[in-house]
């Protein structure tokens, strides 16, 4: 039976069970701990770095309006660029660099060929919380130049079988025609003796997505006529008080299958790209785009005391990803009969990790030592669906040893220090680059490239200090490094030399510096952080007019900025939140600003949560994206990702009401029907990217807990 058939059948069966999904206890101690900062459980208050925790309540509130994780993250994580309004997170950087997206510590991003689809790997119904560690880090290995976004999945239940089922429908309030979509979800958890489990299933279908003028939004990474489904299950067995075994599996797909075609506009003319029905004169080309079957499997064994004061964690994981992209005329080669093409990123990962956590206490000093090894094999390529190979297969073997230490002195000072030694071998066979023609007389020059094994090694360090003795002022200072060889595939596919060793594939070491503080005064909680990161070799791009190809540029980079957040609990029924982030960056070799693919415009968010009744809530979320204008036109036109960003704002509203075990909810996205382009749509001058954002849309639904 196909996964899609299984998901639908299981949803139908689950809906008949008298069950209810487990809710995470509303306990401050639980809500203030994370595992991503050091790979073991620790309190946020003791971490000498910026951390954002998006808890389950916040995820559920945001899902009343929009279930796209990219949108949820853009509204709740300071320092992360605003959402693009599409399936792609290209341009949605964390502090100006790419973040590594993970599920329970397993990488979902494809760093060797970054397709910017990492955020769409799991349905939010399966997520307990999201942990975001900001700044370059080598704690989890390659791809974390900007930090880590870790989706922590739901926990197996304890006690009797419980479940939740839900259904919702959404539509455009600007022009309702053909916009009706729906969502079904179910979840169950419980335990039988030493065995416990959790299962979540979700299926969502969208209708046409319309902008504030009622036109269908363009299809490049579009979400019109999108069908997404996710099956997630986690099983656990407790052998005794110390030893346990856990297995989890996730299947995710999200395909956009539409009979629409784009009417292509242009940033320079101010004409938007929108979609219309295909016709004989303008036929539909290509296969459905999006993840077409991503699998994640993980086994985890834990012994709470393998020997005195030491915990052992062993986990093994496997992953298979197939992300299909849109049909592009840029992939044409008239000499071979191709009027375009459609690519797919294929990635298979297998990993094994061992971690020991040893704790000691000496008078007023508590010491924690976290040490172990990571083994990873990542095989990634980017073929075209017509059989051509755009990015050759890259076979990476990664071995790393690490030691992280944490020292708590007199309960008031926390010192964290660590080291990671990384060894990477990347094997690429001989290959040919493709001849690609933007126009009949504008083609790239194909190259025969001699492959080989590229070897990388790096030792990176981190050191941080935080004072926790006074909640009125808890300052920290932090230095961390990350080793990054991300998007090697992009360098290989644009090679202009005959030997792989002549391509600038060197690893980049990112140095991250941060200083900040948190302050709690009665019901007000405030944080501030300023940061600076440097790298000897960043990767940007420049347009080659002769070949029509955007060529990668390796050059040193400097990125800096700051963030501030405020959380004020007015009373038991009213809570106010606000955040502001600003980031800037330069190519230090030429002293020129970095483009909008890396550096986002300033972002301000605010949220109001009001509970007028014990069983009712009302939520307002506000987003303001500011201006960024750093570049001049070239020959009278904006080029690359250098067009200016003009400010825009967005207001979302949601409400819920609970009647016993039944919850009714409604959400409105873009309440004021703002007519705007997202920041990425404004800054990207590439063909078809200048699509407008979603107009006013309504989401209505219910959930029932048994």
C-alpha positions in Angstrom: 0.0 0.0 0.0 1.3 3.5 -0.9 2.1 5.9 2.0 -0.6 8.3 0.9 -3.2 5.5 0.9 -2.0 4.4 4.3 -2.2 7.9 5.7 -5.8 8.5 4.5 -7.0 5.1 5.8 -5.3 5.5 9.2 -6.8 9.0 9.6 -10.3 7.6 9.0 -9.8 4.8 11.5 -8.3 7.1 14.1 -11.2 9.4 13.9 -13.4 6.6 15.2 -11.4 6.0 18.4 -12.3 7.5 21.7 -8.8 8.9 22.3 -7.0 12.2 23.1 -3.6 13.5 22.4 -1.2 14.2 25.2 -0.6 17.9 26.0 2.8 18.9 27.4 2.4 19.9 31.0 2.3 23.7 31.5 5.2 23.6 33.8 7.7 26.5 33.8 10.6 24.1 34.5 9.7 22.0 31.5 9.1 25.0 29.2 12.5 26.5 30.1 14.7 23.5 29.2 16.3 22.5 25.9 18.5 19.8 24.5 20.0 21.5 21.4 22.5 23.8 23.1 24.8 21.0 24.4 23.0 17.9 23.2 21.8 17.2 26.8 19.0 18.6 28.8 19.8 22.1 30.3 18.1 25.2 31.4 17.9 28.1 29.0 18.7 30.5 31.8 22.2 28.9 32.1 23.2 29.1 28.4 25.7 31.8 27.5 24.2 32.4 24.1 21.0 33.5 22.4 18.3 30.9 22.3 14.7 31.0 21.2 12.2 28.3 22.3 8.9 28.1 20.4 6.7 26.0 22.8 3.7 23.8 21.9 1.2 26.5 22.9 2.8 29.0 20.6 2.9 26.5 17.7 -0.8 25.7 18.2 -1.8 29.4 18.3 0.1 30.1 15.0 -1.5 27.0 13.4 -4.9 28.5 13.8 -3.9 31.0 11.1 -1.2 29.2 9.0 0.3 25.7 9.4 3.4 26.4 7.3 6.5 26.0 9.6 8.3 28.7 7.6 5.6 31.2 8.5 5.5 30.1 12.1 9.3 30.5 12.5 9.4 33.8 10.7 6.8 35.3 13.2 8.3 33.8 16.4 12.1 33.7 16.0 14.0 37.0 16.3 17.0 37.1 13.9 15.3 34.8 11.3 14.2 36.5 8.1 10.5 36.9 7.5 8.8 34.1 5.6 8.8 34.1 1.8 5.1 33.0 1.5 6.2 30.0 -0.6 7.5 26.5 -0.1 11.1 27.7 -0.3 13.1 29.2 2.5 15.8 30.6 0.2 16.7 34.0 1.6 15.3 33.1 5.1 18.6 33.2 6.9 19.4 33.2 10.6 21.6 36.2 11.4 22.6 36.4 7.7 23.7 32.8 7.4 22.1 29.4 6.7 20.7 27.5 9.6 20.9 23.7 10.0 17.3 22.3 10.3 17.0 19.1 12.2 14.3 16.7 13.6 15.4 15.5 17.0 19.0 16.2 16.1 18.9 14.5 12.7 19.8 16.9 9.9 17.0 17.7 7.4 18.9 20.3 5.4 20.9 19.1 2.4 24.1 21.2 3.0 26.0 19.7 0.1 23.4 21.1 -2.3 21.2 23.5 -0.4 17.8 23.4 -2.0 16.2 25.7 0.6 13.4 23.3 1.4 14.6 22.1 4.8 11.8 23.7 6.8 9.2 21.6 5.0 10.1 18.2 6.4 7.5 17.7 9.1 4.0 18.7 10.0 3.8 21.0 13.0 1.2 18.6 14.6 4.1 16.2 15.3 6.2 18.9 17.0 6.4 19.4 20.8 8.6 22.5 20.6 11.2 24.1 18.3 14.6 25.0 19.7 16.7 27.7 17.9 20.4 28.1 18.8 21.8 31.3 17.1 25.3 31.8 15.7 27.8 29.5 14.1 28.1 26.2 15.9 29.9 22.9 15.3 27.9 21.0 18.0 26.0 19.2 15.3 28.4 19.4 12.4 28.3 20.8 8.8 25.6 23.2 7.7 25.1 25.2 10.9 26.8 28.4 9.8 24.0 30.6 11.1 22.8 28.3 13.9 20.5 25.4 14.5 16.7 25.0 14.2 15.8 21.7 15.9 12.2 20.3 15.7 11.7 18.4 18.9 8.9 15.8 18.2 6.0 14.7 20.5 6.8 12.5 23.4 5.4 9.0 23.9 2.5 9.1 26.4 2.2 7.8 29.9 -1.0 6.2 31.1 -4.2 5.3 29.3 -4.7 5.7 25.6 -5.6 9.2 24.6 -6.1 11.0 21.3 -7.2 14.1 19.4 -8.8 14.5 16.0 -9.3 17.8 14.2 -10.6 19.2 10.9 -10.4 22.6 9.4 -11.2 24.5 6.1 -9.6 27.6 4.6 -10.4 30.0 1.8 -9.6 33.4 0.4 -11.8 36.3 1.6 -10.7 38.4 -1.4 -12.0 36.1 -4.1 -13.3 32.7 -2.9 -13.5 31.0 -6.3 -11.5 27.7 -6.2 -9.7 28.6 -3.0 -11.3 26.1 -0.6 -8.8 23.9 1.1 -9.0 21.5 4.0 -6.9 19.9 6.7 -7.4 16.7 8.8 -5.2 15.6 11.7 -5.2 12.9 14.4 -2.9 12.0 17.2 -2.8 9.3 19.8 -0.5 8.4 22.7 -0.4 6.2 25.8 1.5 3.3 27.4 1.1 -0.4 28.0 3.3 -1.4 30.9 6.9 -0.6 29.9 5.9 0.2 26.3 4.8 3.7 25.3 3.9 5.3 22.0 2.8 8.4 20.1 1.4 8.6 16.6 0.4 11.7 14.6 -1.1 11.9 11.2 -1.9 15.0 9.1 -3.2 15.7 5.6 -3.7 19.1 4.2 -4.8 20.3 0.7 -4.9 23.9 -0.4 -7.0 25.5 -3.1 -5.8 28.4 -5.2 -3.8 30.9 -3.3 -4.9 34.5 -4.1 -3.1 37.8 -3.4 -4.8 41.0 -2.1 -6.0 41.8 -5.7 -7.7 38.4 -6.1 -5.1 37.0 -8.6 -3.6 33.6 -8.2 -0.1 33.8 -6.8 2.7 32.6 -9.1 3.6 29.0 -9.0 7.4 29.1 -8.6 7.6 27.3 -5.2 3.9 28.2 -5.0 1.4 26.5 -2.6 -1.7 26.5 -4.8 -3.2 23.1 -5.2 -0.7 21.6 -2.8 -1.2 18.3 -1.1 0.8 17.5 2.0 0.8 14.6 4.4 2.8 13.4 7.3 2.9 10.2 9.3 5.0 10.3 12.4 5.3 7.7 15.1 7.6 7.2 18.1 7.7 4.0 20.1 9.6 3.5 23.4 10.4 0.6 25.7 11.7 1.1 29.3 13.8 -1.9 30.2 14.3 -0.7 33.8 14.7 2.5 35.7 17.9 3.4 33.7 17.7 1.7 30.3 15.4 2.6 27.5 15.1 2.1 23.7 13.2 4.4 21.4 12.4 4.2 17.7 10.8 6.9 15.6 9.8 7.2 11.9 8.5 10.0 9.8 7.1 10.1 6.3 6.5 13.5 4.7 5.4 14.6 1.2 4.2 17.9 -0.2 3.4 18.1 -3.9 2.0 21.0 -5.8 0.0 19.6 -8.7 -1.8 22.3 -10.6 -3.1 23.0 -14.1 -1.9 26.6 -13.9 1.0 28.3 -15.6 2.8 31.6 -14.7 2.4 34.9 -16.4 5.9 36.1 -15.8 6.4 39.7 -14.6 9.6 41.5 -13.6 10.9 43.4 -10.6 12.4 46.1 -12.8 9.1 46.9 -14.5 7.0 46.5 -11.3 4.8 43.9 -13.0 4.0 41.0 -10.7 4.1 37.3 -11.6 0.7 35.6 -11.3 -0.8 32.3 -12.5 -3.6 31.5 -15.0 -5.1 28.3 -16.4 -2.9 26.5 -18.9 -3.9 26.4 -22.6 -2.7 25.1 -25.9 -0.8 28.4 -26.4 0.7 28.3 -22.9 0.9 24.6 -21.9 1.8 23.2 -18.5 5.2 21.6 -18.4 6.9 19.4 -15.9 5.9 17.1 -13.0 4.5 18.2 -9.6 7.1 20.1 -7.5 7.9 19.6 -3.8 9.1 16.8 -1.5 7.7 13.6 -3.0 8.5 11.2 -0.2 11.0 12.0 2.5 11.7 9.3 5.1 13.4 9.6 8.5 14.1 6.7 10.8 15.9 6.9 14.1 16.8 4.5 16.9 18.0 5.7 20.3 19.3 3.8 23.3 19.8 5.4 26.6 21.4 4.2 29.8 21.0 6.7 32.6 24.0 5.3 34.5 26.3 3.2 32.3 28.9 3.8 35.1 29.2 6.1 38.0 27.7 9.6 37.4 27.6 8.9 33.6 24.8 8.7 31.1 25.2 6.9 27.7 23.2 7.8 24.6 23.6 5.9 21.4 21.5 6.7 18.3 21.5 5.6 14.7 19.6 7.3 11.9 18.8 7.0 8.2 17.2 9.5 5.9 16.1 9.6 2.3 15.0 12.8 0.6 13.7 13.6 -2.9 12.9 17.3 -3.4 11.6 18.1 -6.9 11.8 21.7 -8.3 9.8 23.6 -10.8 10.2 23.4 -14.6 12.7 26.1 -15.6 13.5 27.4 -19.2 16.9 28.3 -17.9 17.8 24.6 -18.0 17.3 24.6 -21.8 19.7 23.2 -24.4 18.3 23.6 -27.9 21.1 21.6 -29.5 20.0 18.5 -27.6 16.3 19.3 -27.9 15.6 20.5 -24.4 13.5 23.7 -24.0 14.0 23.6 -20.3 14.3 21.2 -17.4 13.3 20.2 -13.9 15.8 19.2 -11.3 15.6 17.1 -8.1 17.8 17.0 -5.1 18.4 13.4 -3.9 20.0 12.9 -0.6 20.6 9.8 1.5 22.1 10.1 5.0 23.2 7.4 7.5 24.6 8.3 10.9 25.8 6.9 14.1 26.3 8.9 17.3 27.6 8.1 20.7 27.5 10.5 23.6 28.6 10.2 27.3 27.5 12.7 29.9 29.5 12.7 33.1 28.7 14.9 36.1 30.8 15.7 39.2 30.3 17.9 42.2 33.2 19.5 44.2 32.0 21.8 47.0 30.7 24.9 45.2 31.5 23.6 41.7 29.3 21.5 39.5 31.0 20.1 36.4 29.4 18.4 33.4 31.5 16.7 30.6 29.7 15.8 27.4 31.9 13.9 25.0 31.6 11.4 22.1 31.7 10.9 18.4 29.6 11.5 15.3 29.8 9.4 12.2 27.9 10.5 9.0 27.7 9.4 5.4 25.8 11.8 3.1 25.3 11.0 -0.6 23.7 13.9 -2.4 23.2 14.8 -6.1 21.0 17.0 -8.3 19.9 15.2 -11.5 17.3 16.6 -14.0 14.2 14.5 -14.4 15.0 14.2 -18.1 18.1 12.2 -17.3 20.8 14.8 -17.4 23.0 15.3 -14.4 23.3 18.9 -13.1 25.2 18.2 -9.9 27.2 15.0 -9.8 26.9 12.6 -6.9 28.9 13.7 -3.9 29.7 11.0 -1.3 30.7 12.6 2.0 32.1 10.6 5.0 32.3 12.7 8.1 33.9 11.7 11.4 34.0 14.0 14.4 35.1 13.8 18.1 33.8 16.4 20.5 34.1 17.5 24.1 31.7 20.0 25.7 32.1 21.1 29.3 29.9 23.1 31.6 31.0 24.5 35.0 28.5 26.0 37.5 30.4 27.9 40.1 28.8 28.9 43.4 25.4 28.6 41.6 26.0 32.1 40.1 28.5 31.6 37.3 28.2 29.3 34.3 31.2 28.6 32.1 30.9 26.6 28.9 33.8 25.5 26.8 34.1 22.9 24.1 36.2 21.6 21.2 35.2 19.6 18.1 37.7 17.9 15.7 36.2 17.3 12.3 37.5 15.1 9.5 35.6 15.0 6.1 36.3 13.1 2.9 34.2 14.1 -0.1 34.4 11.8 -3.1 33.3 13.0 -6.6 33.8 11.0 -9.7 34.7 12.5 -13.1 31.8 14.5 -14.5 30.6 17.0 -17.1 29.0 20.3 -16.5 25.8 21.0 -18.5 25.5 23.3 -21.4 22.6 25.6 -20.4 21.1 28.3 -22.5 19.2 31.2 -21.1 18.9 32.4 -24.8 19.8 30.8 -28.1 23.0 32.9 -28.2 23.7 32.9 -24.4 24.9 29.5 -23.3 27.3 28.3 -20.7 30.4 26.3 -21.8 30.3 22.7 -20.7 33.4 21.3 -19.0 34.8 17.9 -18.5 36.0 17.9 -14.8 38.3 15.4 -13.3 37.0 14.2 -10.0 38.8 13.1 -6.9 38.4 12.9 -3.1 38.5 16.3 -1.3 39.7 16.1 2.2 38.8 18.6 4.9 39.8 18.8 8.6 39.0 21.4 11.1 39.2 21.9 14.9 36.7 24.4 16.2 36.2 25.8 19.7 33.6 27.5 21.8 33.8 29.4 25.1 31.0 31.2 27.0 30.3 32.8 30.4 27.1 33.7 32.0 26.2 35.3 35.4 22.9 34.0 36.8 23.1 35.4 40.3 20.7 38.2 39.8 17.5 37.9 37.6 17.5 41.7 37.2 20.6 41.5 35.1 22.0 38.2 33.8 24.7 39.0 31.3 26.6 36.6 29.0 29.5 36.7 26.5 30.1 34.0 24.0 32.6 32.9 21.3 31.9 30.0 19.0 33.2 28.6 15.7 31.7 26.5 13.0 33.2 24.6 10.1 31.1 24.8 6.9 31.4 23.2 3.5 27.8 23.8 2.5 26.6 24.0 -1.1 29.6 22.4 -2.7 27.2 21.2 -5.3 26.6 24.7 -6.5 30.3 25.2 -7.0 30.7 21.9 -8.9 27.8 22.6 -11.3 29.2 26.0 -12.4 32.8 24.8 -12.8 34.9 26.5 -15.4 38.1 24.5 -14.9 39.0 20.9 -15.8 40.1 19.6 -12.4 38.0 19.5 -9.2 41.1 20.7 -7.2 41.0 24.0 -9.1 37.5 24.8 -8.0 37.4 26.9 -4.8 35.7 24.3 -2.6 37.7 25.2 0.5 35.9 24.9 3.8 34.8 28.1 5.6 35.5 28.7 9.3 33.0 31.0 10.9 34.0 32.9 14.0 30.9 34.1 16.0 31.1 36.7 18.8 28.1 37.6 21.0 27.3 39.6 24.1 24.0 40.1 25.7 21.8 39.9 28.8 18.4 38.9 30.1 16.5 40.8 32.7 13.4 39.9 34.7 11.6 42.6 36.6 8.3 41.4 38.1 6.1 40.5 35.1 8.5 41.9 32.5 11.1 39.7 30.9 13.6 41.4 28.5 16.6 40.2 26.5 19.2 41.9 24.3 22.1 40.5 22.2 24.6 42.0 19.9 26.6 39.7 17.5 29.4 39.7 15.0 30.4 36.9 12.7 33.3 36.6 10.3 34.4 34.1 7.7 37.4 33.9 5.5 35.4 32.4 2.7 31.7 33.1 2.3 29.8 32.3 -0.9 27.8 34.9 -2.9 27.1 35.1 -6.6 27.5 37.4 -9.6 25.7 37.3 -13.0 27.8 36.3 -16.0 26.2 38.2 -18.9 28.0 36.1 -21.5 26.7 32.7 -20.3 23.6 33.8 -18.5 24.7 31.9 -15.4 25.0 33.2 -11.8 28.5 32.3 -10.8 29.5 31.7 -7.2 32.0 34.1 -5.6 34.2 33.0 -2.7 35.3 36.0 -0.5 35.7 36.9 3.1 32.5 38.2 4.9 31.6 40.1 8.0 28.1 40.1 9.4 26.9 42.0 12.5 23.6 43.0 14.2 21.5 42.9 17.3 18.2 41.6 18.7 15.9 42.6 21.5 12.8 40.9 22.9 10.2 41.8 25.6 7.6 39.7 27.3 5.1 41.3 29.6 2.5 39.4 31.6 -0.1 42.2 32.3 -2.2 39.8 34.4 -3.4 36.2 34.3 -5.5 36.8 31.2 -3.3 39.2 29.1 0.2 38.7 27.8 2.2 41.0 25.4 5.3 40.1 23.4 7.5 42.1 21.1 10.8 41.5 19.3 13.1 43.5 17.0 16.1 42.3 15.0 18.6 44.1 12.7 21.4 42.5 10.7 23.9 43.8 8.2 26.9 42.3 6.3 29.8 43.1 3.9 32.2 41.4 1.6 35.3 42.6 3.3 37.5 42.0 0.3 35.7 44.6 -1.8 34.0 46.5 1.1 30.6 46.0 -0.5 27.3 45.0 1.1 26.1 41.4 1.0 22.9 40.9 -1.0 19.4 40.1 0.0 19.9 36.4 -0.3 21.9 36.6 2.9 21.0 39.8 4.7 17.4 40.4 5.6 15.7 43.7 6.2 14.9 44.8 9.8 12.1 42.9 11.4 9.7 43.8 14.2 7.0 41.4 15.6 4.4 41.8 18.3 1.8 39.5 19.8 -1.1 39.9 22.1 -2.7 36.9 23.8 -5.9 37.6 25.7 -8.1 35.1 27.6 -11.3 36.9 28.4 -12.7 33.6 29.7 -11.2 30.4 31.0 -12.3 28.6 27.9 -11.7 31.3 25.3 -8.6 33.0 23.8 -7.9 35.8 21.3 -4.5 36.3 19.6 -3.2 39.1 17.5 0.2 38.9 15.7 1.8 41.8 14.0 4.8 41.8 11.6 6.7 44.8 10.3 9.5 44.4 7.8 11.6 47.5 7.3 13.5 49.1 4.4 16.9 48.0 3.1 18.4 49.7 0.1 22.1 49.2 -0.3 22.8 48.8 -4.0 22.7 50.8 -7.3 21.2 49.7 -10.6 23.5 48.1 -13.2 22.8 49.5 -16.7 19.5 50.9 -15.4 18.3 47.6 -13.9 18.4 45.9 -10.5 20.4 42.6 -10.8 20.8 39.4 -8.7 19.4 39.7 -5.2 20.2 43.4 -4.9 16.9 45.1 -5.5 15.7 47.3 -2.6 13.2 46.2 0.1 10.4 48.6 0.9 8.7 48.2 4.3 5.4 46.4 4.7 3.3 45.1 7.6 0.9 42.2 8.3 -1.7 41.6 11.0 -3.1 38.1 11.8 -6.0 37.4 14.1 -7.1 34.1 15.7 -9.6 33.0 18.3 -10.6 29.7 20.0 -13.4 28.6 22.3 -13.6 25.3 24.2 -16.8 23.5 25.0 -15.8 20.6 27.2 -13.6 18.4 25.0 -14.6 20.3 21.8 -12.5 23.2 20.7 -13.7 25.6 18.0 -11.3 28.0 16.3 -10.9 30.6 13.6 -7.9 32.4 12.1 -7.6 35.2 9.7 -4.3 35.8 7.9 -3.6 39.3 6.5 -6.6 40.8 8.3 -6.2 44.2 6.7 -5.7 42.7 3.2 -2.3 44.4 2.7 -1.2 44.3 -0.9 2.5 43.7 -0.8 5.5 41.6 -2.0 7.4 39.7 0.6 11.0 40.8 1.2 12.4 38.0 -0.9 10.0 38.8 -3.8 11.2 42.4 -3.7 14.9 41.7 -3.6 15.2 38.7 -6.0 15.3 39.9 -9.6 15.4 36.3 -10.9 12.6 35.3 -13.3 9.2 34.5 -11.7 10.2 35.3 -8.1 8.3 38.6 -7.9 5.0 37.1 -6.7 2.7 39.0 -4.3 1.8 37.7 -0.9 -1.4 36.0 0.3 -4.4 38.3 0.6 -6.9 38.0 3.5 -7.7 34.3 4.1 -9.9 32.6 6.6 -9.3 29.3 8.5 -12.2 27.6 10.4 -12.0 24.4 12.3 -12.6 22.2 15.3 -10.7 19.7 17.5 -12.1 17.0 19.7 -10.2 15.4 22.5 -11.3 12.1 23.9 
